[in-house]
Amino acid sequence: MILKNKRINFVTIFFILTTLLLAILLVTNQFTKDKERGYDSTTILNRVVPIQELALVKYNYSGVIGYKDFLKIMRINVPLTEKSFLLKYNGYIKAGVDFKDMKVEVTGKDVHISLPKPKILDTLIDEKSIRVYNESMNAFNPIKISDYNEAIMKEKDTMINDAITQGILRDATKQAEMVLTSIMKDMGFEKITITQEVSIPKPK
């Protein structure tokens, strides 16, 4: 009876050990498969595009707009019809690279990403921050809402040109490269190459 119980215990222990061993092998095999599983361009884009906001560059602005205009006849300023004002504002301009348009090539542990050209994504002058000073009171040529809108639109163009001169597009590319490199390393890629698409001039 004792021998029989020992045999049963041995069979039970053997069965448990075998089950544990198979479970460990299955988990290890699955882990190895997960580790060796490659990524394709679609997987990378799905991982990268949702966090594109991290790659944006934002320049904050504070400035004063000077506006002056006259009534005109035959493109000649009419005397005593000048209207003018000063407008103080706060605003910002954002630039970035559209990750949805980037091209990805994967070869094993190597990845090559071709980025599109950076671009200005948003230019905003905060209406709540606007303060108007030194408004002229000319009955012959009163200030209109359209004058303020015109001044703001021209200032946005100035902001864009100024930001580009200061290097906002270059900074946007660097920021995108930094974010992408970090993500690619986290995904396990060993060789990461990031280039920028070269625009081909159109024939005249």
C-alpha positions in Angstrom: 0.0 0.0 0.0 2.8 2.3 0.9 4.6 1.4 -2.4 1.4 2.2 -4.3 1.1 5.6 -2.7 4.7 6.4 -3.5 4.1 5.4 -7.1 1.0 7.7 -7.2 2.9 10.6 -5.7 5.8 10.1 -8.2 3.3 10.1 -11.1 1.7 13.2 -9.7 5.0 15.0 -9.2 6.2 13.9 -12.7 3.0 15.2 -14.2 3.2 18.6 -12.4 6.9 19.0 -13.3 6.2 18.1 -17.0 3.3 20.6 -17.1 5.5 23.4 -15.6 8.3 22.6 -18.0 5.9 22.8 -21.0 4.4 26.0 -19.7 7.9 27.5 -19.3 8.8 26.4 -22.8 5.7 27.9 -24.3 6.2 31.2 -22.5 9.9 31.3 -23.5 9.0 30.5 -27.1 6.3 33.2 -27.2 8.7 35.7 -25.6 11.3 34.8 -28.2 8.8 35.2 -31.0 7.7 38.6 -29.7 11.3 39.7 -29.4 12.1 38.5 -32.9 8.9 39.7 -34.5 9.7 42.4 -37.0 8.0 45.8 -37.5 6.8 47.1 -40.9 6.2 50.7 -42.0 2.5 50.5 -41.0 3.3 49.4 -37.5 5.8 52.2 -37.1 3.4 54.9 -38.5 0.7 53.7 -36.1 3.1 54.0 -33.2 4.5 57.4 -34.3 1.6 59.5 -35.7 -0.5 59.8 -32.5 2.4 61.5 -30.7 3.2 63.9 -33.4 2.4 66.9 -31.1 5.7 66.1 -29.3 7.6 67.0 -32.4 6.2 70.5 -32.8 8.2 73.6 -32.3 6.4 76.7 -30.9 7.7 80.3 -31.0 5.9 82.8 -28.7 5.5 86.3 -29.9 4.7 89.7 -28.4 4.7 92.8 -30.6 3.2 96.1 -31.6 1.5 96.7 -35.0 1.5 100.2 -36.4 -1.3 100.9 -38.9 -1.7 104.0 -41.1 -3.9 104.6 -44.1 -5.4 107.4 -46.2 -8.4 107.8 -48.5 -7.0 107.7 -52.0 -8.0 109.2 -55.3 -6.2 107.8 -58.3 -3.8 106.0 -55.8 -2.9 109.4 -54.4 -3.3 110.0 -50.6 -5.9 112.6 -49.8 -4.7 115.2 -47.2 -6.4 115.3 -43.8 -7.9 111.7 -44.3 -5.2 109.8 -42.4 -6.3 107.1 -40.0 -4.0 105.2 -37.7 -3.7 103.1 -34.5 -1.2 101.0 -32.6 -2.1 97.5 -31.7 -0.2 95.4 -29.0 -0.6 91.6 -29.1 0.6 88.2 -27.9 0.7 85.2 -30.1 2.5 82.1 -31.3 3.6 80.2 -34.4 4.0 76.5 -34.6 6.0 74.4 -37.1 6.5 70.7 -37.6 6.8 67.7 -39.8 3.8 65.7 -40.9 4.6 62.2 -39.7 1.7 60.8 -41.8 3.7 61.7 -45.0 7.0 60.2 -44.0 8.3 57.1 -45.7 9.6 54.1 -43.7 11.8 51.2 -44.8 12.6 48.3 -42.4 15.3 45.7 -42.9 15.7 43.5 -39.9 17.0 45.7 -37.1 17.6 48.6 -39.4 15.1 51.4 -40.2 15.4 54.3 -42.6 12.9 57.1 -42.3 12.5 59.8 -45.0 10.9 62.9 -43.6 8.9 65.4 -45.6 9.8 69.1 -45.5 8.9 70.9 -42.3 6.1 73.5 -42.6 4.3 76.2 -40.6 1.3 74.5 -39.1 -0.4 77.3 -37.1 -0.1 81.1 -36.6 -2.2 82.7 -33.9 -2.6 86.1 -32.4 -4.6 85.9 -29.2 -7.6 88.2 -29.5 -7.9 88.4 -25.7 -4.4 89.9 -25.5 -5.0 92.6 -28.1 -4.8 96.2 -26.8 -5.4 99.2 -29.1 -3.7 102.6 -28.6 -3.5 106.0 -30.2 -6.6 105.5 -32.4 -7.2 108.4 -34.8 -10.6 110.1 -34.8 -11.0 111.1 -38.4 -14.6 111.8 -39.5 -13.7 111.6 -43.2 -12.0 108.3 -42.8 -13.1 106.4 -39.6 -11.4 103.2 -38.5 -13.3 100.0 -39.3 -13.1 96.4 -38.0 -11.7 95.4 -41.4 -8.7 97.7 -40.7 -7.8 95.7 -37.5 -8.3 92.4 -39.4 -6.0 93.7 -42.2 -3.3 94.7 -39.7 -3.4 91.3 -38.0 -3.3 89.4 -41.2 -0.2 91.3 -42.4 1.4 90.8 -38.9 0.9 87.0 -39.3 2.9 87.1 -42.5 5.6 89.1 -40.7 5.6 86.5 -37.9 6.0 83.6 -40.3 8.9 85.3 -42.2 10.6 86.2 -39.0 10.3 82.7 -37.5 11.6 81.1 -40.7 14.6 83.5 -40.6 15.2 82.6 -37.0 15.3 78.9 -38.0 11.9 77.5 -36.9 11.8 75.0 -39.7 15.3 73.8 -39.0 14.3 73.4 -35.3 11.2 71.5 -36.3 13.3 69.0 -38.3 15.7 68.5 -35.4 12.9 68.0 -32.9 11.2 65.4 -35.2 14.5 63.5 -35.6 15.0 63.5 -31.9 11.5 62.2 -31.1 11.7 59.5 -33.9 15.2 58.3 -32.8 13.9 57.8 -29.2 10.9 55.8 -30.4 12.9 53.7 -32.8 15.4 52.8 -30.1 12.5 51.9 -27.8 11.2 49.6 -30.5 14.5 47.8 -30.6 16.1 49.1 -33.8 19.8 49.1 -33.8 20.6 51.2 -36.9 18.4 54.3 -37.3 18.8 56.5 -40.4 16.7 59.6 -40.8 16.9 61.8 -43.9 14.8 64.5 -45.4 13.1 64.4 -48.7 14.7 66.5 -51.4 12.2 68.5 -53.4 12.7 68.3 -57.1 12.2 71.6 -58.9 9.4 71.6 -61.4 10.5 72.2 -65.0 9.6 75.7 -66.3 
